[in-house]
Amino acid sequence: MTTPNEPSSKKPQIDLMLSRLTGKSREIQIASGLCMTCDGEAKEFKDDLSRNEYAISGMCQHCQDAIFG
């Protein structure tokens, strides 16, 4: 399991595509504890699954809840 500020490993092409789409680096956002979607702080998660999702997508708990329900 990754720590909240450790992004999951992705192929460089995927991270480049995400950076071009969003104008942000997923790796930098996660390392800084920020959300890829809303730019808010991403420090508190309700469970390990949500914490792991942050390492994958870079979305804070609020944005995960909005997207995934």
KAMORA-V225084 format. One record per run of one state. SS is the DSSP state (a for helix, b for strand, c for the rest). FROM is the first residue (numbers start at 1). LEN is the number of residues. Records with the same first field share a line. If there is no record, write none. Layout:
SS: FROM-LEN / FROM-LEN
//
This chain:
c: 1-11 / 23-3 / 32-2 / 35-6 / 42-6 / 58-3 / 69-1
a: 12-11 / 26-6 / 48-10 / 61-8
b: 34-1 / 41-1
//
